[in-house]
């Protein structure tokens, strides 16, 4: 393959990736996918998976290209499906349209399916090329890949905002506002992107949040609201119970929580799930310390996964943040740092709980990236 072909392949695949992003927040539990049909060096068809249950990206792009599909190439961000689900297999649509060549960014992450679509296309005389812009295409659907390959447990993102000296609130609990308006608007876009958002009962009582995605798109969905509330202490007039939303409210509680309160909440349409409690073993130097958490995050993730919640955004307070990190469930971290200094040691820290005695045992982020929102800085990276 010459350099011009490589350049063109990347150019067209980047266009397919850009199209795929249009489906952000709408396709779960399916992945975002984009596709373009190219003939004689020109893009003649564009498509993306718009919503769960709707046509796949390849079908959209081929339909957009019409008769121009015959003898063309199609660039698609994910391996075309080769099975019947909500829609017919895309491989059949590609073959019937007369497409001669398929360029795929990433293979299907399901180990029982991967390569099947590619194999079928090749068996039917279609040239297939794999791996163009692979890393970017896989990052686009990192939650889907994790969910499929890890027993259908959600991909977990931890988000917080702090001052330069590491405080998420003053000593009085005041936290409005640490970050600027642009940062806060970006957070609402994040909420739209994830299936569910989680906070603890402390945040619920202090802030009475709605946990909605307030963005301009009238078709935007709110994330399902997950509340850690081991004692069912929630106020029955809390915003998440009384405000209209297209999302579920899920309360995770202990097995021995008040059964009468549980019945009331369930009659209000709330999903109440019982989660096991767990004792964490925290390593400090050569010693292990027992530290009881409110609820077992691993058990919670198993139950959320069964609800087809593929991605979870944690926006909790210091206790929830510390517990999530020590439980080892966090995949990705988003820390907004505002150029503000409280200048004391009496504010609320980012994390509560025991921390390592040695710096070598600190949580280390990988693939770190920075973004700016006016004077705020967003630091994002991966823990696993």
Secondary structure as UniProt FT lines:
FT   HELIX           3..20
FT   HELIX           21..23
FT   TURN            24..26
FT   TURN            28..29
FT   STRAND          34..39
FT   TURN            40..41
FT   STRAND          42..48
FT   TURN            52..53
FT   HELIX           57..65
FT   HELIX           66..69
FT   TURN            70..71
FT   STRAND          73..78
FT   HELIX           90..97
FT   STRAND          101..106
FT   TURN            111..115
FT   HELIX           116..123
FT   TURN            124..125
FT   STRAND          127..130
FT   TURN            132..133
FT   HELIX           134..140
FT   HELIX           142..149
FT   TURN            150..152
FT   STRAND          155..162
FT   TURN            164..165
FT   STRAND          167..169
FT   TURN            171..172
FT   TURN            176..177
FT   HELIX           181..193
FT   STRAND          196..200
FT   HELIX           201..207
FT   TURN            218..219
FT   STRAND          224..228
FT   TURN            230..231
FT   TURN            236..237
FT   HELIX           239..242
FT   STRAND          249..253
FT   TURN            255..256
FT   HELIX           259..267
FT   TURN            268..269
FT   STRAND          271..274
FT   STRAND          278..284
FT   TURN            285..286
FT   STRAND          287..293
FT   HELIX           297..306
FT   TURN            307..308
FT   STRAND          311..314
FT   HELIX           318..327
FT   STRAND          332..337
FT   STRAND          348..349
FT   HELIX           359..361
FT   STRAND          366..373
FT   TURN            374..375
FT   STRAND          376..382
//
